Amino acid sequence: MAKNGFILFVSMFLLLACTDPERKAEHIDFKELPAIREIKPQKPVRIKLKRNASGSYSWELNGNDADKVLQLNKKLAESLEAGE
């Protein structure tokens, strides 16, 4: 029992010795930039690939950015032509 009390006393002493009551919590300021706040993540282009009974492929593309949809359409067309 005395051994447990001694260990408790030493641990409390070390805990109190390691803390600094004069130390104030450091305040960190985060600056919000309007340009960063307005950036929204872009949704990816969704592809629905379909295969016909004759073995040919077709697809539907959905997305918010028309340029990305057109680029992906071109890549798909080129890759399917190269694969045939």
N, C-alpha and C positions, 0 to 999 in steps of 0.2 A: 504494500500500500504506500509506503514511504517512497518507494522507487517511482511509482506512478505520479505522486505529488511533485517529486523533484523534476520529472520530465515535463509535467504541466507547467511548473514554475519557470523552467529554462525556456520552454517554447513561448510562453507569454512575454518573458523578458526580451527574447530575440524579436518577437513581433513588434513590441513597442519600441525597441531600439532601431528598427529598420524604418519606421515611419517618421516623417518629419512634419510636426504640426505647423511649422512656419511656412511650409511650402504651399503656395496657392495653386489651384488648378489652372493649367495653361489654357488660354482661350484661343481657339483656332477660328479664324474668319475665312469663310468660303465665299468667294465672289461669284455671283451668277452673271454670266455673260448672255446678253439677249440672243446672240447668234447661236449659242449652244442650246439654249432653251427652245428655240424654234425648230431644231433639227428633229425630224421624226424618222423612225426606222422605216425603210421601204419594204413593202411586202414582196416576196419573191413571185416570179412568174409561175403559174400553175400549168402543168401540161397534162392533158388527157389524151393518151395515145390509144388509137383504135386500129384493129386489124380486120380487114374485110374477109369475106369468104374466099375471094380470089387470091388472097395473100398480100394484097397491097395495104399500105398503112395510111392513116389520116390522123390528124390531131386537132385538138382545140387548145388554144392558149388564152389564159386569163391573167391580167395584171394591171397595175395602176400606171406604169410607165410605158407609153406606146413605143418609144425607141427600143427598150429592152425586149418587148414582145416581138417587134419586127426583126431584131437581131437574132433572137432565138429561133424564129420561124425560118430565117435564112440558113442558120446552122443546121437545123433539123432537115431541111430540104436537101442541103449539100451532103449531109451524112447518109441520108437514105439513098441518094443517087449514087454515091460512092460505094455503098454496100451492095448494090444490085449488080 
